[in-house]
Amino acid sequence: MREWMAQTVIITQHRDWAWIFVGAERRDELVRQMQAFVESNSLERQQSGLIKTSNRRIRSIDELIKVEDISGTLWKGKRMYVYDPKSIRLMTPAKSGEGEKITSMVQRTGAVAGVNAGGFNDPEGLGNGFAALGAVISGGSVIYTDQDGTVPQHIVGFTKDGTLIIGKYSINELLDMGISEAASFYPRVIANGKPLPINDNSRAPRTAVGQKADGTVIFIVIDGRQTHSVGATLKEVQDMFMEDGVINAGFLDGGASSEMVVNGELVTKPSSRYGERRLPSAFLVYSNPEDVVANRVWDGIDKIDAGGSYDHPDFLREQAELKAKQKSNPTPTPTPTPTKTETDKTKTSETTTGGSTKSTNTGSSTTDTGKTSTPTHSTKETETDKTPATTGKDTTNPTKPSGSTTQPSTGSGTGTSTQGSGTTTKPTTPTEPTGTGNTGATGTTNSGTKPTTTPAPTSTPTPTAPSTPTAPTTTTPAKTP
């Protein structure tokens, strides 16, 4: 179970956190194994002649695509058949500086349907979708690349004749092959009709693409990280492709980015708490693809801002609403609950040696004879302020080559009170904390509120035993292939 949980974290941009489950040494070994499997599967060159494309133009939407529900033991999703591979285009955002939701892309460009495509740098799981990773190619032109033209990189794309290309190629090689539409992601799971080995058993939201021998393209989108659908494994998706007779297949960006849009409507359920995400690229299906032109939104930009919580509109709106709610409904000060019982003074009588009677109040030493005598009970008044502890942990959400993390910070405090038999004490008033830390889940983002220090008590507290630190808690997040 720990290995499985570690793999689930490793396939996100927050792979460093996998040490929580298996330790740093085993985490690093699992990362090396994953990278080796991805690289090994990308090396085999595709054989020509296995895919037969046609010059037949299919433009009726009913003939162009078919969408159906699919499900497994722990997941649900959609499968879309695209019968004319030359109807697929790689679309980019409408403007520079931020990605675009797929529903917006589809509606803006008049597409029939579409799915998410390439990966991007995603700080805190709240990236703006503009910092694309790898290559973005549309209409035979290189719209964006973060590598030199001679450096091989993972590619999922289509040639001008509609042949799906999956593997590791340089930009120069792709252009020589006649590539038309492409984005970067991995892993490749079927090559030249045979399944490739998979050593990753994690479950997550998935987006994948494959092509049959007759040229039919199949897009699969699996919901994940939700109660209705935990997510699929790479092997489960590979098996579906093999059952359909797919010749070549691989994965596109996954996790919270996974989604499918048909006729302008979102037909899957993204795992992001804000719904659809802004993305850098999408594979869209068009009835008239020759009329489609992707925007060159990265031209002339030297430095790309990936965004984050500081400029995410949904996150900022959520925080503003929380602050407004706190102002209109302030937390009431709780009524102090007495923690010690004040002993009623009970008068007792006892006879002194001289036969006189001494009246004694509990907790005091007085006699009516004027003589000093030892009191029946000792008087001790102890007041201990209890300060609730605050615990905070801040974390920074497919397999991505980059990501950042923040080490967890936790702490706890306890208070004790002493009450002696027959004592008179005052009730203690708990000191309310002035701030609490928000615990963030791996692959998700916390509200960004930092814990504040509780004011020191006005009275001198009774020393207490040192508190035991509380271990950090985690949940699995993020983004997957």
C-alpha positions as semicolon CSV with decimal commas, in nm:
position;residue;x (nm);y (nm);z (nm)
1;M;0,000;0,000;0,000
2;R;0,283;0,240;0,081
3;E;0,451;0,167;-0,252
4;W;0,124;0,228;-0,435
5;M;0,067;0,557;-0,253
6;A;0,424;0,664;-0,326
7;Q;0,376;0,589;-0,698
8;T;0,056;0,794;-0,696
9;V;0,247;1,095;-0,563
10;I;0,548;1,039;-0,791
11;I;0,340;1,078;-1,108
12;T;0,244;1,432;-1,000
13;Q;0,458;1,744;-0,993
14;H;0,497;1,692;-0,617
15;R;0,696;1,369;-0,631
16;D;0,931;1,482;-0,352
17;W;0,651;1,415;-0,102
18;A;0,660;1,041;-0,177
19;W;0,924;1,006;0,098
20;I;0,642;1,022;0,351
21;F;0,530;0,673;0,250
22;V;0,853;0,490;0,164
23;G;1,141;0,713;0,267
24;A;1,370;0,925;0,052
25;E;1,592;0,642;-0,070
26;R;1,304;0,423;-0,192
27;R;1,131;0,727;-0,340
28;D;1,436;0,805;-0,550
29;E;1,453;0,443;-0,665
30;L;1,085;0,446;-0,771
31;V;1,142;0,771;-0,962
32;R;1,438;0,616;-1,146
33;Q;1,229;0,308;-1,231
34;M;0,947;0,523;-1,368
35;Q;1,183;0,732;-1,578
36;A;1,354;0,421;-1,713
37;F;1,019;0,268;-1,814
38;V;0,908;0,590;-1,987
39;E;1,236;0,626;-2,176
40;S;1,250;0,260;-2,277
41;N;0,897;0,265;-2,417
42;S;0,970;0,575;-2,626
43;L;1,267;0,435;-2,820
44;E;1,108;0,193;-3,068
45;R;1,045;0,354;-3,405
46;Q;0,703;0,317;-3,561
47;Q;0,681;0,089;-3,863
48;S;0,540;0,238;-4,179
49;G;0,249;0,076;-4,358
50;L;0,066;-0,038;-4,042
51;I;-0,182;0,251;-4,057
52;K;-0,396;0,301;-4,366
53;T;-0,523;0,654;-4,405
54;S;-0,776;0,766;-4,662
55;N;-0,840;1,080;-4,862
56;R;-1,212;1,041;-4,791
57;R;-1,344;1,352;-4,620
58;I;-1,590;1,286;-4,341
59;R;-1,758;1,607;-4,235
60;S;-2,098;1,508;-4,093
61;I;-2,076;1,515;-3,715
62;D;-2,269;1,188;-3,687
63;E;-2,016;1,022;-3,916
64;L;-1,715;1,207;-3,780
65;I;-1,726;1,102;-3,413
66;K;-1,893;0,859;-3,175
67;V;-1,884;0,907;-2,797
68;E;-1,972;0,636;-2,546
69;D;-1,960;0,576;-2,173
70;I;-1,698;0,339;-2,035
71;S;-1,639;0,213;-1,682
72;G;-1,435;-0,024;-1,471
73;T;-1,439;-0,144;-1,113
74;L;-1,304;0,182;-0,971
75;W;-1,354;0,433;-1,252
76;K;-1,585;0,591;-1,509
77;G;-1,506;0,780;-1,825
78;K;-1,571;0,848;-2,193
79;R;-1,436;0,704;-2,516
80;M;-1,451;0,901;-2,841
81;Y;-1,393;0,749;-3,186
82;V;-1,277;0,995;-3,453
83;Y;-1,317;0,834;-3,796
84;D;-1,121;1,094;-3,995
85;P;-0,779;1,155;-3,833
86;K;-0,713;1,454;-4,061
87;S;-0,999;1,637;-3,888
88;I;-0,788;1,673;-3,572
89;R;-0,603;1,998;-3,501
90;L;-0,385;2,113;-3,211
91;M;-0,539;2,433;-3,071
92;T;-0,365;2,697;-2,858
93;P;-0,509;2,964;-2,619
94;A;-0,686;3,276;-2,740
95;K;-0,438;3,521;-2,585
96;S;-0,090;3,543;-2,442
97;G;-0,028;3,515;-2,069
98;E;-0,275;3,242;-1,978
99;G;-0,417;2,913;-2,100
100;E;-0,776;2,858;-2,207
101;K;-1,051;2,618;-2,102
102;I;-1,135;2,356;-2,362
103;T;-1,503;2,448;-2,368
104;S;-1,394;2,800;-2,459
105;M;-1,158;2,673;-2,730
106;V;-1,430;2,454;-2,881
107;Q;-1,691;2,728;-2,881
108;R;-1,449;2,997;-3,000
109;T;-1,317;2,798;-3,296
110;G;-1,631;2,603;-3,391
111;A;-1,487;2,260;-3,308
112;V;-1,701;1,949;-3,289
113;A;-1,524;1,802;-2,986
114;G;-1,190;1,790;-2,809
115;V;-0,967;1,669;-2,524
116;N;-0,674;1,819;-2,333
117;A;-0,330;1,768;-2,489
118;G;0,020;1,866;-2,365
119;G;0,163;1,926;-2,021
120;F;0,259;2,252;-1,850
121;N;0,435;2,387;-1,544
122;D;0,171;2,402;-1,271
123;P;0,280;2,576;-0,946
124;E;0,070;2,473;-0,644
125;G;-0,177;2,306;-0,879
126;L;-0,298;2,658;-0,958
127;G;-0,089;2,740;-1,263
128;N;-0,232;2,967;-1,531
129;G;-0,186;2,705;-1,804
130;F;0,050;2,915;-2,014
131;A;0,390;2,763;-1,930
132;A;0,379;2,477;-2,180
133;L;0,635;2,195;-2,154
134;G;0,802;2,038;-2,455
135;A;0,669;2,121;-2,801
136;V;0,346;2,262;-2,945
137;I;0,298;2,216;-3,320
138;S;-0,007;2,313;-3,524
139;G;-0,066;2,332;-3,898
140;G;0,288;2,205;-3,958
141;S;0,439;2,504;-3,775
142;V;0,628;2,495;-3,447
143;I;0,423;2,724;-3,223
144;Y;0,638;2,663;-2,915
145;T;0,931;2,450;-2,801
146;D;1,154;2,462;-2,495
147;Q;1,425;2,248;-2,659
148;D;1,668;2,293;-2,942
149;G;1,552;2,139;-3,271
150;T;1,807;1,858;-3,241
151;V;1,707;1,744;-2,890
152;P;1,464;1,446;-2,882
153;Q;1,154;1,498;-2,669
154;H;0,837;1,303;-2,596
155;I;0,577;1,366;-2,863
156;V;0,214;1,274;-2,930
157;G;0,095;1,404;-3,267
158;F;-0,035;1,349;-3,618
159;T;0,129;1,374;-3,959
160;K;-0,035;1,556;-4,249
161;D;-0,185;1,228;-4,373
162;G;-0,338;1,156;-4,032
163;T;-0,093;0,900;-3,891
164;L;-0,055;0,910;-3,512
165;I;0,309;0,948;-3,403
166;I;0,410;0,860;-3,046
167;G;0,763;0,839;-2,913
168;K;1,074;1,046;-2,862
169;Y;1,174;1,261;-3,160
170;S;1,353;1,590;-3,219
171;I;1,173;1,879;-3,385
172;N;1,390;1,833;-3,693
173;E;1,292;1,466;-3,719
174;L;0,924;1,548;-3,678
175;L;0,930;1,808;-3,954
176;D;1,104;1,557;-4,183
177;M;0,827;1,306;-4,102
178;G;0,565;1,559;-4,208
179;I;0,427;1,626;-3,859
180;S;0,125;1,856;-3,859
181;E;-0,023;1,860;-3,505
182;A;0,165;1,766;-3,185
183;A;0,215;1,821;-2,813
184;S;0,448;1,670;-2,554
185;F;0,355;1,400;-2,308
186;Y;0,409;1,031;-2,216
187;P;0,418;0,737;-2,153
188;R;0,380;0,535;-2,471
189;V;0,203;0,204;-2,401
190;I;0,146;0,041;-2,743
191;A;0,397;0,036;-3,029
192;N;0,347;-0,129;-3,367
193;G;0,054;-0,336;-3,242
194;K;0,216;-0,478;-2,928
195;P;0,170;-0,373;-2,564
196;L;0,474;-0,222;-2,393
197;P;0,573;-0,305;-2,034
198;I;0,421;-0,094;-1,754
199;N;0,555;-0,077;-1,398
200;D;0,318;0,189;-1,262
201;N;0,006;0,072;-1,076
202;S;-0,116;0,414;-0,959
203;R;-0,476;0,523;-1,018
204;A;-0,550;0,871;-1,145
205;P;-0,752;1,074;-1,395
206;R;-0,624;0,985;-1,744
207;T;-0,634;1,114;-2,101
208;A;-0,498;0,884;-2,372
209;V;-0,501;0,848;-2,751
210;G;-0,457;0,553;-2,985
211;Q;-0,505;0,469;-3,353
212;K;-0,639;0,160;-3,523
213;A;-0,508;0,010;-3,849
214;D;-0,791;0,171;-4,049
215;G;-0,687;0,517;-3,926
216;T;-0,962;0,557;-3,664
217;V;-0,840;0,760;-3,368
218;I;-0,962;0,676;-3,017
219;F;-0,950;0,926;-2,731
220;I;-1,009;0,794;-2,378
221;V;-1,073;1,022;-2,079
222;I;-1,107;0,873;-1,729
223;D;-1,239;1,068;-1,429
224;G;-1,041;1,029;-1,107
225;R;-0,976;1,142;-0,749
226;Q;-1,350;1,159;-0,686
227;T;-1,610;0,945;-0,511
228;H;-1,775;0,833;-0,835
229;S;-1,441;0,746;-0,996
230;V;-1,108;0,683;-0,823
231;G;-0,916;0,667;-1,150
232;A;-0,770;0,408;-1,388
233;T;-0,427;0,248;-1,407
234;L;-0,209;0,273;-1,718
235;K;-0,257;-0,101;-1,769
236;E;-0,636;-0,076;-1,766
237;V;-0,627;0,187;-2,040
238;Q;-0,372;-0,014;-2,236
239;D;-0,601;-0,319;-2,219
240;M;-0,894;-0,121;-2,359
241;F;-0,684;-0,005;-2,651
242;M;-0,563;-0,358;-2,721
243;E;-0,920;-0,489;-2,721
244;D;-1,002;-0,226;-2,985
245;G;-0,713;-0,335;-3,210
246;V;-0,506;-0,020;-3,157
247;I;-0,163;-0,016;-3,328
248;N;-0,001;0,279;-3,145
249;A;-0,111;0,448;-2,823
250;G;0,012;0,679;-2,550
251;F;-0,098;0,920;-2,281
252;L;-0,165;1,292;-2,283
253;D;-0,165;1,520;-1,979
254;G;-0,373;1,376;-1,695
255;G;-0,474;1,455;-1,340
256;A;-0,692;1,762;-1,295
257;S;-0,640;1,853;-1,662
258;S;-0,817;1,543;-1,797
259;E;-1,143;1,629;-1,972
260;M;-1,351;1,581;-2,285
261;V;-1,582;1,835;-2,449
262;V;-1,845;1,741;-2,709
263;N;-2,068;1,993;-2,893
264;G;-1,947;2,267;-2,660
265;E;-2,043;2,076;-2,345
266;L;-1,811;1,926;-2,086
267;V;-1,902;1,554;-2,073
268;T;-1,649;1,440;-1,810
269;K;-1,584;1,561;-1,455
270;P;-1,239;1,716;-1,397
271;S;-1,094;1,658;-1,051
272;S;-0,995;2,023;-1,001
273;R;-1,203;2,185;-0,726
274;Y;-1,261;2,476;-0,962
275;G;-1,384;2,261;-1,251
276;E;-1,223;2,316;-1,590
277;R;-0,866;2,438;-1,594
278;R;-0,689;2,680;-1,824
279;L;-0,466;2,473;-2,053
280;P;-0,192;2,543;-2,308
281;S;-0,314;2,305;-2,578
282;A;-0,595;2,072;-2,685
283;F;-0,661;1,823;-2,963
284;L;-0,985;1,940;-3,123
285;V;-1,195;1,779;-3,398
286;Y;-1,323;2,001;-3,682
287;S;-1,562;1,952;-3,969
288;N;-1,347;2,200;-4,170
289;P;-0,994;2,166;-4,029
290;E;-0,834;2,345;-4,323
291;D;-0,992;2,670;-4,204
292;V;-0,847;2,647;-3,855
293;V;-0,539;2,844;-3,750
294;A;-0,383;2,825;-3,402
295;N;-0,272;3,147;-3,232
296;R;0,102;3,200;-3,190
297;V;0,062;3,320;-2,833
298;W;0,424;3,254;-2,729
299;D;0,589;3,462;-3,001
300;G;0,810;3,743;-2,870
301;I;0,794;3,629;-2,507
302;D;1,131;3,586;-2,335
303;K;1,006;3,492;-1,987
304;I;0,691;3,295;-1,915
305;D;0,503;3,338;-1,587
306;A;0,350;3,004;-1,485
307;G;0,113;3,169;-1,235
308;G;0,001;3,023;-0,904
309;S;-0,221;3,105;-0,607
310;Y;-0,126;3,472;-0,619
311;D;-0,307;3,531;-0,950
312;H;-0,553;3,240;-0,984
313;P;-0,897;3,408;-1,024
314;D;-1,104;3,127;-0,870
315;F;-0,868;3,088;-0,575
316;L;-0,857;3,463;-0,508
317;R;-1,235;3,487;-0,527
318;E;-1,269;3,196;-0,285
319;Q;-1,034;3,364;-0,037
320;A;-1,221;3,695;-0,064
321;E;-1,551;3,519;0,005
322;L;-1,405;3,346;0,311
323;K;-1,273;3,674;0,451
324;A;-1,608;3,845;0,393
325;K;-1,788;3,560;0,566
326;Q;-1,556;3,580;0,866
327;K;-1,616;3,954;0,899
328;S;-1,995;3,920;0,884
329;N;-2,001;3,616;1,113
330;P;-1,720;3,658;1,365
331;T;-1,644;3,360;1,581
332;P;-1,815;3,413;1,920
333;T;-1,603;3,402;2,232
334;P;-1,689;3,079;2,416
335;T;-1,818;3,101;2,773
336;P;-1,540;2,992;3,010
337;T;-1,599;2,646;3,150
338;P;-1,479;2,606;3,507
339;T;-1,213;2,342;3,528
340;K;-1,187;2,344;3,902
341;T;-1,456;2,336;4,165
342;E;-1,456;2,592;4,437
343;T;-1,497;2,407;4,762
344;D;-1,770;2,546;4,975
345;K;-1,645;2,656;5,307
346;T;-1,782;2,411;5,553
347;K;-1,751;2,490;5,913
348;T;-1,650;2,211;6,140
349;S;-1,612;2,192;6,509
350;E;-1,339;2,027;6,703
351;T;-1,257;2,029;7,072
352;T;-0,925;2,163;7,188
353;T;-0,721;2,015;7,472
354;G;-0,852;2,273;7,712
355;G;-1,211;2,174;7,639
356;S;-1,284;2,480;7,428
357;T;-1,436;2,459;7,085
358;K;-1,241;2,568;6,771
359;S;-1,433;2,676;6,460
360;T;-1,236;2,604;6,145
361;N;-1,310;2,700;5,783
362;T;-1,179;2,466;5,514
363;G;-0,861;2,611;5,373
364;S;-0,800;2,847;5,673
365;S;-0,648;2,821;6,020
366;T;-0,834;3,016;6,290
367;T;-0,941;2,937;6,647
368;D;-1,156;3,119;6,896
369;T;-0,905;3,059;7,173
370;G;-0,635;3,274;7,013
371;K;-0,398;2,978;6,999
372;T;-0,226;2,873;6,679
373;S;-0,306;2,521;6,571
374;T;-0,230;2,310;6,264
375;P;-0,509;2,340;6,004
376;T;-0,698;2,030;5,901
377;H;-0,643;2,109;5,528
378;S;-0,369;2,301;5,353
379;T;-0,458;2,594;5,135
380;K;-0,324;2,601;4,773
381;E;-0,448;2,812;4,489
382;T;-0,325;2,723;4,140
383;E;-0,424;2,888;3,816
384;T;-0,304;2,740;3,485
385;D;-0,380;2,895;3,149
386;K;-0,436;2,646;2,878
387;T;-0,333;2,747;2,531
388;P;-0,476;2,542;2,241
389;A;-0,211;2,431;1,996
390;T;-0,218;2,521;1,632
391;T;-0,092;2,291;1,367
392;G;-0,002;2,410;1,018
393;K;0,130;2,241;0,707
394;D;0,174;2,406;0,373
395;T;0,235;2,216;0,050
396;T;0,291;2,358;-0,289
397;N;-0,054;1,919;-0,770
398;P;0,089;1,369;-1,472
399;T;0,426;1,323;-1,440
400;K;0,597;1,656;-1,494
401;P;0,968;1,726;-1,503
402;S;0,950;2,007;-1,257
403;G;0,777;2,102;-0,934
404;S;0,835;2,258;-0,598
405;T;0,755;2,156;-0,244
406;T;0,761;2,301;0,103
407;Q;0,852;2,085;0,401
408;P;0,570;2,037;0,649
409;S;0,580;2,218;0,979
410;T;0,376;2,091;1,268
411;G;0,351;2,154;1,638
412;S;0,118;2,096;1,928
413;G;0,081;2,220;2,282
414;T;-0,095;2,094;2,592
415;G;-0,192;2,253;2,921
416;T;-0,235;2,091;3,266
417;S;-0,400;2,206;3,585
418;T;-0,340;2,101;3,947
419;Q;-0,607;2,078;4,210
420;G;-0,546;1,966;4,565
421;S;-0,795;1,817;4,802
422;G;-0,986;2,076;4,990
423;T;-0,853;2,367;4,791
424;T;-1,019;2,683;4,675
425;T;-0,937;2,762;4,313
426;K;-1,054;2,994;4,040
427;P;-1,187;2,875;3,702
428;T;-0,938;2,913;3,424
429;T;-1,030;3,074;3,097
430;P;-0,891;2,905;2,782
431;T;-0,693;3,144;2,568
432;E;-0,833;3,150;2,213
433;P;-0,578;3,113;1,931
434;T;-0,551;3,416;1,709
435;G;-0,491;3,212;1,394
436;T;-0,479;2,856;1,267
437;G;-0,277;2,693;0,992
438;N;-0,455;2,537;0,700
439;T;-0,347;2,186;0,616
440;G;-0,291;2,143;0,243
441;A;-0,318;1,813;0,062
442;T;-0,056;1,691;-0,178
443;G;-0,149;1,798;-0,527
444;T;-0,403;2,041;-0,386
445;T;-0,352;2,389;-0,262
446;N;-0,428;2,531;0,077
447;S;-0,578;2,870;0,144
448;G;-0,240;3,023;0,212
449;T;-0,333;3,143;0,564
450;K;-0,035;3,108;0,795
451;P;-0,072;3,017;1,161
452;T;-0,020;3,306;1,404
453;T;0,132;3,295;1,750
454;T;-0,100;3,268;2,051
455;P;-0,052;3,560;2,297
456;A;0,122;3,475;2,623
457;P;-0,108;3,437;2,930
458;T;-0,130;3,730;3,168
459;S;-0,073;3,515;3,476
460;T;0,229;3,299;3,536
461;P;0,143;2,946;3,419
462;T;0,233;2,636;3,609
463;P;0,515;2,453;3,423
464;T;0,390;2,161;3,221
465;A;0,552;1,865;3,054
466;P;0,685;1,925;2,700
467;S;0,435;1,852;2,426
468;T;0,473;1,574;2,176
469;P;0,498;1,693;1,811
470;T;0,216;1,582;1,588
471;A;0,319;1,390;1,271
472;P;0,223;1,556;0,941
473;T;-0,075;1,415;0,761
474;T;-0,100;1,388;0,384
475;T;-0,346;1,298;0,117
476;T;-0,264;1,202;-0,234
477;P;-0,290;1,462;-0,514
478;A;-0,190;1,559;-0,831
479;K;-0,140;1,547;-1,159
480;T;-0,086;1,228;-1,357
481;P;-0,027;1,103;-1,711
